[in-house]
Amino acid sequence: MSGFIVRQPGLLSLLHDRGRYGAHNLGLTTGGPLDFIAFDWANRLLGNDANATCLEVSFGGLTLDADIATSVVITGAEAPCKLNGAELPQWQTVDVAAGDRLEIGFASRGTRAYLAVRGGFDIAPSFGSSSTVVREKIGGLHGDKLQPGDRLPCGGGKLSTHSRLAENERPQYGDSASLRVVPGYQQAAFDELQQWRFFSSEYRLTERCDRMGFRLEGETVHSNMVGMLSEGICHGAIQIPADGQPIVLMNDRQTIGGYPKIGSVIAEDTARLSQLSPGATVHFEKISIEQAHNIHCLERARFERTRAQSC
């Protein structure tokens, strides 16, 4: 099948749909896009199914050659993008012809860009999803990040009209973030002083940030638990290991773990967290589960209400 040929794969480029759900009993994690907001907009601008497979390009450096005529869009991190050497706008659908070269340079703001094609990349599902989880060697083309010479098949076909997301509607990426946290049922294992320290301190992202989890450093926090059985872990869970430095668990997290968890970052904010670089700072804000539900519903309503502009 026709599609795109990988000339330079970049630092870490992975194929993803929305994620692999219902497989934790098999020991398989969720996967899926770290920034689901940019991912969702990429598919919506092209009129794709919400679960269509896209390419998550971490930090940049990707070069693809097309051997098909189709339409594409690049969302997410700000990066120099080119089509046949000419500047290519982001958050806007464009046509690609057979023989064209598409490039995504290294990100200047944010860390993850998303490349979508009309109809999505044609990737066979593995355990119900095309999402690549390198640790588990499943999904994508061969359970691994893209390699030079890989072929990314897609159905092709150009849009009849093009659209863009207005700049004032696009996510803003920076070097700090406030992360809203729903306290966990193990919150009682952290006394009032430890909770105050956690929610009033600033933390810095370390170099040890990946799709499994983002390790932070700052004020130490300790629980009074001396041991616990391993248990299931949700997306955004904040583990506090013995060294007292928080770890926010992300899409490729392990399915079970044995560290106490002070709470969980809501999905809208893990998306923002995933666009921060090492050295960026975060602080945590406690909210109720009712507030979290309201935020989620309002954000989904805003997404549905926002209209792309014709171009």
Secondary structure, DSSP 4 states (H G I P E B T S, - for coil): --EEEEEEE-SEEEEE-S---S-GGGT------S-HHHHHHHHHHHT--TT--EEEEES--EEEEE-S-EEEEEEEEE--EEETTEE--SSB-EEE-TT-EEEE---SEEEEEEEEETT-B----BTTB---BGGGTBSTTTSS---TT-EEEB--B--SS-EE--GGGS----SEEEEEEEEPTTGGGS-HHHHHHHHH--EEEEEEE-SSEEEEESS----S-S----EE--TTEEE--TT---EEE-TT--SEE-S-EEEEE-HHHHHHHHTPPTT-EEEEEE--HHHHHHHHHHHHHHHHH--PEE-
